[in-house]
């Protein structure tokens, strides 16, 4: 943005002065105003440039706020809104799965059968039922039906086993577990660790045939078929402010935490998606995401059961079938998360790359280095990139399609009026940096990395912080006395950078940054460089300790399943893309890397293995010595030399 404002201002000054008597009061006022405009010309130009964006966004926020107030006044819940749609559009499709089509009437009636049965079994408001099921329409029916009783459903990650699964059930004090037929064995393995009064139920989806596993579980299908399809007489409905779901963090570090999702927040997120994405009842959403996470159950299914869209569910994500399925089901909206877009871009071209009706995509994690290539190849007109966490109140959105941005802070709002802020932190520890006699936090200037935080305000649904079931975990995420005494802010743990126009770019998670050669290294930035240089391969970057050195040396695990990675070309490319201190010292070449259910690469175990040849399960290790753009094999002898301090870094 070329700064020629001072010339314009001086011209205006000359015109103004020609109409004003010399030495008059107006003369002095005009000079003062023009001088201020010259002094703040850059900020004024930025404000003018971003004004249409900010006004449009504030209009959307106002609509969301007005709708939220209406929902609160009428005590709306997802279940009650589904029932209204079932009355008005009984035979319209709401959920599609494989060849099965569920109508609004069918979903509503089945959810009432679930409510009827569990009501007779004595379940009541405040009880918790854990749901462990693969994606299918019955998944939504179960939590909707239970919510009619005020029962909270804990959406358990289907990939968990043993200790992690036991923890997820016990941390929420679940009174029952409902499990789909294909996942019974996981519960059977830990049954002795579940309290004896916890009831165990199993069910078969319409696409399943039960094989008799875990015969001591209560088989729900024949029992639910006997129940009425109608509401329970005299039942008091749950409130707009009641707890609806427990949704677990992905567990990339430590055991999963159960985040509280209240009805008010669920509907607020749905409203934001509907208004920002300009979704209508004519849209059809493609959702290959797991329904035990908020992206699938809220952004994916939520608009369907509350606003009349239809939603296509898939059992799991498939890069080769993604666009084919979008075309088959005539989807107009599609979801992505994490590394999905990179996998789609790396997949072979098909006739469906552009032969689809998808007009917009919702998600988070689309990297800037593949953003434009993705849009060009798959002819997607619009991407709506979200940023946020299930438990937090720091939600932002990039609905304009600004390449690489995860959202923005409106320039039209003064800092004191904005509920979000970037503050300076120690990027390695996540500790807030404070200064001054009042020991308050420091706002970041444009270009300075900082943690995004959100002001906690109990009187507004969008600003509330409900945290986790474990209150000690919740307290750790709250900062007090941030900008003034007595205020409270949610700490996201994410490091972002804001540009001059207010656009925000993800940089790292606190703890994912490590220090080497006196410099902070962002693992996300190095991972982006590697995937660009190595043909969109999976890559995990982390810091490892070397005896006798300060900080942590960079190490990367790269997937090379077909053994075609050219390490010399990679080293030369990295030398061009990132500074020498950020280039990995060690490489681990693997056939695959474990991934979370939200398509994030797991790095904890890799970091523990470090560069020890005895721990890498046969994966090849390489080392870059000195400043040469070259990697050589890390032999056992070289490893011993490193431990003995014979190799200098």
C-alpha positions in Angstrom: 0.0 0.0 0.0 1.9 3.0 -1.3 1.8 5.9 1.2 0.9 9.1 -0.8 -1.5 10.4 1.8 0.7 13.3 2.9 0.4 14.8 -0.6 -3.4 14.5 -0.6 -3.5 16.0 2.9 -1.3 18.9 2.0 -3.5 19.6 -1.0 -6.6 19.5 1.2 -4.9 21.9 3.6 -4.2 24.4 0.8 -7.9 24.3 -0.3 -9.2 24.7 3.3 -6.9 27.6 4.1 -8.0 29.4 1.0 -11.5 29.7 2.5 -10.4 30.5 6.0 -9.5 34.0 7.3 -5.8 34.2 8.4 -5.2 33.8 12.1 -8.9 32.8 12.8 -9.9 30.1 15.2 -11.1 27.9 12.3 -7.7 28.4 10.7 -6.0 26.9 13.8 -8.5 24.0 14.0 -8.0 23.2 10.3 -4.2 23.1 10.7 -4.5 20.8 13.8 -6.9 18.4 12.0 -4.7 18.2 8.9 -1.6 17.7 11.0 -3.2 14.8 12.8 -4.2 13.3 9.5 -0.7 13.6 8.3 0.7 12.1 11.5 -1.7 9.1 11.5 -2.0 8.8 7.7 -0.9 5.2 7.7 -3.4 4.1 10.2 -6.2 6.0 8.5 -5.4 4.4 5.2 -5.4 0.9 6.8 -8.7 1.7 8.5 -10.3 2.8 5.2 -8.9 -0.3 3.4 -10.3 -2.7 5.9 -13.6 -0.8 6.6 -15.8 -2.9 4.2 -14.4 -6.1 5.7 -14.9 -5.0 9.3 -18.4 -3.6 8.7 -19.5 -6.8 7.0 -18.1 -8.9 9.8 -19.8 -6.8 12.5 -23.1 -7.1 10.7 -22.7 -10.9 10.8 -21.9 -10.7 14.5 -25.0 -8.6 15.1 -27.2 -11.2 13.3 -25.6 -14.0 15.4 -26.2 -12.0 18.6 -29.8 -11.2 17.7 -30.5 -14.9 16.8 -28.8 -16.1 20.0 -31.0 -13.8 22.1 -34.1 -15.1 20.3 -33.0 -18.7 20.9 -32.4 -18.0 24.5 -35.8 -16.3 24.9 -37.6 -19.2 23.3 -35.3 -21.8 25.1 -34.3 -23.4 21.8 -32.1 -26.5 21.8 -30.9 -28.7 18.9 -33.5 -31.2 19.7 -36.4 -28.7 19.8 -35.3 -27.2 16.5 -35.1 -30.6 14.9 -38.7 -31.3 16.0 -39.9 -28.1 14.4 -38.2 -29.1 11.1 -39.7 -32.6 11.4 -43.2 -31.0 11.6 -42.6 -28.6 8.7 -40.5 -30.8 6.4 -41.0 -34.4 7.5 -39.9 -36.1 4.3 -36.9 -34.0 3.5 -33.4 -35.6 3.8 -31.4 -34.5 6.9 -28.6 -37.1 7.0 -27.3 -39.3 4.3 -24.9 -42.2 4.8 -23.9 -44.7 2.1 -27.2 -45.6 0.5 -29.2 -44.7 3.6 -31.3 -41.5 3.6 -32.7 -40.3 6.9 -35.6 -37.8 6.8 -36.3 -35.2 9.5 -39.3 -37.2 10.6 -37.3 -40.4 10.9 -34.4 -38.8 12.9 -36.9 -37.0 15.2 -38.9 -40.1 15.9 -35.9 -42.3 16.5 -34.4 -39.7 18.9 -37.7 -39.8 20.9 -37.6 -43.6 21.1 -34.1 -43.2 22.6 -35.4 -40.6 25.0 -38.4 -42.8 25.9 -36.3 -45.8 26.7 -33.6 -44.1 28.8 -36.3 -42.1 30.6 -37.9 -45.4 31.7 -34.4 -46.7 32.7 -34.2 -43.8 35.2 -31.8 -41.5 33.4 -32.3 -37.8 34.2 -31.0 -34.3 33.8 -27.3 -34.1 34.7 -26.5 -37.7 34.1 -23.7 -38.6 31.7 -23.8 -41.3 29.0 -20.7 -42.0 26.9 -21.2 -42.6 23.2 -18.6 -44.7 21.4 -19.6 -45.1 17.7 -18.3 -44.8 14.2 -19.9 -42.2 12.0 -23.5 -43.0 11.1 -27.0 -41.2 11.4 -27.7 -43.1 14.7 -24.8 -41.2 16.2 -26.6 -37.9 16.0 -29.9 -39.6 17.0 -28.4 -40.9 20.3 -27.1 -37.6 21.6 -30.1 -35.7 20.5 -32.4 -38.2 22.1 -30.5 -38.1 25.4 -30.4 -34.3 25.4 -34.2 -34.3 25.5 -33.8 -35.7 29.0 -31.1 -33.2 30.0 -28.6 -36.1 29.9 -25.1 -35.0 28.8 -23.5 -37.2 26.1 -19.7 -37.7 26.2 -18.5 -38.1 22.6 -15.6 -40.6 23.0 -12.8 -40.9 20.5 -13.2 -44.2 18.7 -9.5 -44.8 18.3 -8.8 -44.8 22.1 -8.0 -48.1 23.8 -6.9 -49.3 27.3 -5.8 -46.6 29.7 -6.9 -43.6 27.5 -10.3 -45.1 26.9 -10.7 -45.9 30.6 -9.7 -42.4 31.5 -12.2 -40.9 29.1 -15.1 -42.8 30.6 -14.2 -42.4 34.2 -13.2 -38.7 34.1 -16.9 -37.8 33.3 -18.4 -40.2 35.8 -20.5 -41.8 33.1 -23.6 -43.8 34.1 -23.7 -45.8 30.9 -21.8 -46.5 27.7 -23.5 -46.8 24.3 -21.3 -48.5 21.8 -21.8 -49.4 18.1 -21.4 -53.1 17.2 -18.1 -52.6 15.4 -16.4 -51.1 18.6 -17.6 -53.4 21.3 -14.3 -55.2 21.8 -12.6 -51.9 22.9 -15.0 -51.7 25.9 -14.8 -55.4 26.6 -11.0 -55.0 27.1 -11.4 -52.5 29.9 -14.8 -53.6 31.3 -13.2 -54.6 34.7 -11.9 -51.1 35.1 -15.3 -49.5 34.6 -17.5 -49.0 37.8 -19.9 -51.9 38.2 -23.0 -49.7 38.2 -22.2 -48.3 34.8 -24.6 -49.9 32.3 -23.2 -51.1 29.0 -25.4 -50.9 25.8 -24.7 -51.9 22.2 -26.5 -51.1 19.0 -26.3 -51.9 15.3 -26.6 -49.2 12.7 -28.9 -49.7 9.7 -25.8 -50.7 7.7 -24.6 -53.2 10.3 -25.3 -56.8 11.2 -24.6 -57.7 14.8 -22.0 -60.6 15.2 -22.8 -61.4 18.9 -19.7 -59.8 20.4 -20.0 -58.8 24.0 -23.2 -60.7 24.7 -23.5 -59.3 28.2 -24.1 -55.8 26.9 -27.8 -54.7 26.6 -28.7 -54.9 22.9 -30.7 -51.7 22.2 -32.2 -52.3 18.8 -35.2 -54.5 19.7 -35.8 -52.5 22.9 -35.9 -49.1 21.1 -38.3 -50.5 18.4 -40.9 -51.0 21.1 -40.8 -47.4 22.3 -43.3 -44.7 21.3 -42.2 -42.3 18.5 -43.7 -39.4 20.3 -42.6 -36.9 23.1 -42.7 -37.9 26.7 -45.7 -36.4 28.5 -44.9 -34.0 31.3 -41.2 -34.0 30.5 -39.5 -30.7 31.4 -37.2 -29.7 28.6 -33.6 -28.8 29.3 -32.6 -25.1 29.2 -30.7 -23.1 26.6 -27.9 -22.8 29.2 -27.7 -26.4 30.1 -24.7 -28.7 29.4 -25.2 -30.6 26.1 -22.1 -32.5 25.2 -18.6 -33.4 26.5 -16.1 -33.2 23.6 -12.6 -34.4 24.2 -9.4 -32.7 23.2 -7.5 -34.8 20.6 -4.9 -35.9 23.2 -1.7 -35.1 21.2 -0.1 -34.6 24.6 -1.2 -36.5 27.7 -4.6 -38.0 28.3 -7.7 -36.5 26.6 -9.6 -33.7 28.5 -13.4 -33.5 28.4 -14.4 -30.0 27.3 -17.9 -28.8 28.3 -20.2 -27.9 25.4 -23.3 -26.1 26.5 -26.4 -25.7 24.3 -25.8 -22.0 24.1 -22.3 -22.4 22.7 -23.3 -25.2 20.4 -26.0 -23.1 18.8 -23.7 -20.0 18.7 -21.1 -21.9 16.7 -23.8 -23.2 14.3 -25.2 -19.7 13.9 -21.7 -18.4 13.1 -21.2 -21.1 10.5 -24.6 -20.5 8.9 -24.2 -16.7 8.7 -20.5 -16.5 7.8 -20.9 -19.2 5.2 -24.2 -17.8 3.9 -25.7 -21.3 4.2 -29.3 -22.0 3.2 -31.7 -24.9 3.4 -30.7 -25.7 -0.3 -27.1 -26.5 0.7 -25.8 -30.0 1.3 -22.7 -30.5 3.6 -20.1 -33.2 3.0 -18.7 -34.3 6.4 -16.0 -37.0 6.4 -14.9 -35.8 9.8 -15.3 -37.8 13.0 -18.5 -37.0 14.8 -16.8 -37.1 18.2 -15.2 -33.8 17.5 -16.8 -30.4 17.3 -16.0 -29.8 13.6 -18.1 -32.9 12.7 -20.9 -32.8 15.2 -21.4 -29.0 15.4 -20.2 -27.3 12.1 -21.1 -30.5 10.1 -24.3 -31.9 11.6 -25.4 -28.7 13.4 -26.8 -26.7 10.5 -28.7 -29.7 9.2 -30.6 -30.4 12.4 -31.2 -26.8 13.3 -31.4 -24.9 9.9 -32.7 -27.3 7.4 -29.6 -28.3 5.4 -28.8 -31.9 4.6 -25.6 -33.5 5.6 -23.7 -36.4 4.0 -21.8 -38.5 6.6 -18.8 -40.7 5.7 -17.3 -43.4 7.9 -13.8 -42.0 7.4 -11.9 -39.6 5.2 -10.7 -40.9 1.9 -8.5 -38.7 -0.3 -9.2 -40.8 -3.4 -13.0 -40.7 -2.9 -13.5 -37.2 -1.5 -14.5 -35.4 -4.7 -16.2 -38.4 -6.2 -18.5 -38.5 -3.1 -19.1 -34.7 -3.3 -20.2 -35.2 -6.9 -22.3 -38.3 -6.2 -24.3 -36.7 -3.4 -24.4 -33.3 -5.1 -22.8 -31.5 -2.1 -22.5 -27.7 -2.3 -20.4 -27.4 0.9 -17.6 -29.6 2.1 -15.5 -29.8 5.3 -11.8 -30.3 5.8 -9.5 -30.3 8.8 -5.8 -30.6 9.6 -3.8 -32.2 6.8 -6.7 -33.2 4.6 -6.2 -30.6 2.0 -2.5 -31.6 1.6 -3.6 -35.2 1.1 -6.2 -34.2 -1.5 -3.6 -32.2 -3.4 -1.1 -35.0 -3.3 -3.6 -37.6 -4.6 -3.7 -38.5 -8.3 -5.9 -36.3 -10.6 -9.4 -37.7 -11.3 -12.3 -36.6 -13.5 -14.0 -35.4 -10.3 -11.4 -32.8 -9.4 -13.5 -30.1 -11.0 -16.6 -32.2 -11.7 -18.5 -31.3 -8.5 -20.9 -28.7 -7.2 -18.9 -27.6 -4.1 -19.1 -23.8 -3.8 -17.5 -23.4 -0.5 -15.4 -25.3 2.0 -15.3 -25.0 5.8 -12.4 -26.0 8.0 -9.1 -25.2 9.6 -5.6 -26.1 8.8 -5.3 -25.2 5.1 -1.6 -24.2 4.9 -0.6 -21.0 3.0 2.0 -22.9 0.9 -0.7 -25.0 -0.8 -3.7 -22.7 -0.5 -3.8 -21.2 -4.0 -2.8 -24.5 -5.7 -5.7 -26.2 -3.9 -8.2 -23.7 -5.0 -6.9 -23.8 -8.6 -6.8 -27.5 -8.9 -10.2 -28.3 -7.4 -12.0 -25.1 -8.6 -13.4 -24.2 -5.2 -14.8 -20.6 -5.3 -14.6 -20.0 -1.6 -12.8 -21.3 1.5 -14.0 -20.3 5.0 -11.1 -21.0 7.4 -12.0 -21.1 11.1 -9.8 -21.0 14.1 -10.9 -21.9 17.6 -11.0 -24.6 20.3 -13.9 -26.6 21.7 -13.3 -25.4 25.2 -12.2 -21.8 24.5 -13.7 -18.5 23.5 -11.1 -17.4 21.0 -13.0 -18.0 17.8 -12.0 -16.2 14.6 -12.7 -16.7 11.0 -11.3 -15.8 7.6 -14.5 -15.7 5.5 -12.9 -13.6 2.7 -10.5 -16.2 1.5 -7.4 -14.3 2.4 -4.6 -16.7 1.6 -2.9 -18.2 4.7 -4.9 -16.3 7.3 -6.9 -18.0 10.0 -9.0 -15.0 10.8 -8.7 -11.3 11.6 -9.1 -8.7 14.3 -11.4 -5.8 13.1 -9.5 -2.5 12.9 -12.7 -0.7 13.3 -12.8 -1.7 17.0 -10.5 0.0 19.4 -8.3 -2.3 21.4 -10.2 -1.8 24.7 -13.5 -2.9 22.9 -12.1 -6.0 21.2 -12.7 -9.2 23.2 -9.6 -10.8 21.6 -6.0 -9.8 21.8 -2.5 -11.0 21.0 -0.1 -10.7 24.0 3.6 -11.3 24.3 4.6 -14.7 25.8 7.6 -16.9 26.3 7.0 -19.0 23.3 8.7 -22.1 24.8 6.9 -22.1 28.2 3.7 -20.2 27.3 4.2 -17.9 30.3 2.6 -14.4 29.8 5.2 -11.6 29.8 4.2 -8.8 32.1 5.6 -5.4 32.8 5.0 -2.1 34.6 4.2 -1.3 38.1 0.8 -3.1 37.8 2.4 -6.2 36.2 0.0 -6.2 33.3 0.4 -8.0 29.9 1.8 -6.4 26.8 -0.1 -6.3 23.5 1.8 -7.3 20.4 2.5 -4.9 17.6 1.9 -5.9 13.9 4.4 -8.6 13.0 5.2 -9.6 16.6 4.2 -13.2 17.5 2.0 -13.6 20.5 -0.7 -15.8 22.2 -4.3 -15.1 21.3 -6.4 -14.7 24.3 -10.2 -14.1 24.8 -11.9 -12.0 27.4 -14.2 -14.0 29.7 -17.6 -12.4 30.2 -20.2 -14.5 31.9 -23.1 -12.3 30.7 -22.5 -13.1 27.0 -22.7 -16.7 25.6 -19.9 -16.1 23.1 -17.6 -14.8 25.8 -18.2 -17.4 28.4 -15.6 -20.0 29.3 -17.0 -23.4 30.3 -13.7 -25.2 30.4 -13.3 -28.9 31.1 -15.1 -31.3 33.4 -11.9 -31.4 35.5 -12.0 -28.0 37.1 -8.2 -28.0 37.9 -7.5 -28.3 34.1 -10.0 -25.4 33.5 -8.2 -23.1 36.0 -4.9 -23.5 34.2 -6.3 -21.9 31.1 -7.4 -18.7 32.7 -5.2 -15.6 33.2 -6.1 -12.9 35.7 -5.3 -9.1 35.7 -4.3 -9.1 32.1 -5.0 -5.5 31.0 -6.6 -4.2 34.2 -7.1 -5.5 37.7 -9.9 -7.9 38.0 -10.3 -9.0 34.3 -10.1 -12.6 33.2 -8.9 -14.0 29.8 -8.9 -17.5 28.3 -5.4 -18.5 27.2 -5.5 -20.4 23.9 -1.9 -21.7 24.0 -1.6 -20.8 20.3 1.0 -18.4 18.9 -0.3 -16.2 16.1 1.0 -13.2 14.2 -1.1 -10.2 13.2 -0.3 -8.1 10.1 -0.9 -4.4 9.6 -4.4 -5.1 8.2 -5.5 -7.2 11.2 -5.2 -10.6 9.5 -4.0 -13.3 11.8 -1.6 -16.2 10.8 -1.0 -19.3 12.8 2.6 -19.6 13.9 2.8 -22.4 16.6 1.6 -24.0 19.7 3.4 -22.9 22.9 5.8 -25.7 23.6 6.2 -26.5 19.9 8.8 -23.7 19.6 12.3 -24.6 20.6 15.5 -22.5 20.9 18.7 -23.3 19.0 21.8 -21.2 18.4 20.1 -18.4 20.4 17.1 -18.3 18.0 13.5 -19.4 18.4 12.5 -22.1 15.8 8.9 -22.6 14.9 8.1 -26.2 14.2 5.1 -25.2 12.1 7.3 -23.1 9.8 9.9 -25.8 9.3 7.2 -28.4 8.7 5.7 -26.2 6.0 9.1 -25.8 4.4 9.7 -29.5 4.4 6.4 -30.4 2.9 6.9 -27.8 0.2 10.4 -29.2 -0.6 9.6 -32.9 -0.2 6.6 -33.2 -2.4 3.8 -32.7 0.2 5.1 -35.6 2.3 4.1 -35.9 6.0 6.7 -34.3 8.2 7.0 -33.8 12.0 9.5 -31.3 13.4 10.6 -31.2 17.0 13.6 -30.2 19.2 15.9 -32.8 20.7 18.6 -32.4 23.4 22.3 -32.9 22.6 24.5 -33.3 25.6 26.8 -30.3 26.1 24.8 -27.9 23.9 22.4 -25.1 24.8 18.8 -25.4 23.7 17.5 -28.1 21.4 18.6 -29.2 17.9 16.0 -29.5 15.2 14.9 -32.9 14.1 12.4 -34.0 11.5 10.7 -37.3 10.8 9.6 -37.5 7.1 7.4 -40.1 5.6 9.0 -41.7 2.5 6.9 -44.8 1.9 8.2 -45.4 -1.6 11.9 -44.6 -0.9 12.1 -41.8 -3.5 13.0 -38.9 -1.3 16.2 -37.1 -2.6 18.0 -35.9 0.6 20.5 -33.8 -1.3 17.7 -31.9 -3.1 15.8 -31.6 0.2 18.9 -30.1 2.0 19.5 -27.6 -0.8 15.8 -26.6 -0.8 15.7 -26.1 2.9 18.8 -23.9 2.7 16.9 -21.6 0.4 13.6 -21.6 2.3 14.6 -21.3 6.0 17.6 -19.9 8.0 20.5 -22.2 8.8 19.6 -22.3 12.5 16.1 -23.6 11.6 17.3 -26.3 9.2 17.0 -29.8 10.9 20.2 -31.3 12.2 18.7 -34.8 12.3 16.4 -36.6 9.9 14.4 -39.7 10.5 13.0 -41.3 7.4 9.9 -43.4 8.2 7.3 -45.4 6.3 4.5 -43.7 8.2 3.7 -41.4 11.2 0.8 -42.0 13.6 -1.9 -39.3 13.4 -4.7 -38.1 15.6 -8.3 -38.4 14.5 -8.3 -34.7 13.5 -5.4 -35.3 11.1 -2.6 -33.9 13.2 0.7 -35.7 13.3 1.7 -37.2 16.6 5.2 -36.2 17.7 5.6 -37.0 21.4 6.9 -40.6 20.8 9.1 -39.4 18.0 10.6 -36.7 20.3 11.3 -39.4 23.0 13.1 -41.6 20.5 15.2 -38.6 19.3 18.2 -39.7 17.2 19.0 -42.9 19.1 19.5 -45.7 16.5 18.3 -48.3 19.1 14.9 -46.7 19.4 13.8 -45.8 15.9 12.4 -49.3 14.9 14.6 -49.6 11.9 13.9 -46.2 10.4 16.9 -44.6 8.7 18.7 -41.7 10.6 20.7 -38.9 9.0 22.7 -36.0 10.3 23.7 -32.6 8.9 27.2 -31.7 10.2 28.5 -28.1 10.0 26.8 -25.7 7.7 26.9 -27.9 4.6 23.5 -28.5 2.8 24.1 -32.2 3.0 22.8 -35.1 5.1 24.8 -38.3 5.8 23.9 -41.5 7.4 23.9 -41.5 11.2 25.8 -44.6 12.1 26.1 -46.1 15.6 29.7 -44.8 15.7 28.5 -41.2 14.9 25.9 -41.6 17.6 28.6 -42.5 20.1 30.7 -39.6 19.0 27.8 -37.2 19.6 27.3 -38.6 23.1 31.0 -38.2 23.8 31.0 -34.6 22.6 33.4 -35.4 19.7 31.1 -33.7 17.2 30.5 -30.0 17.5 27.3 -28.3 16.6 
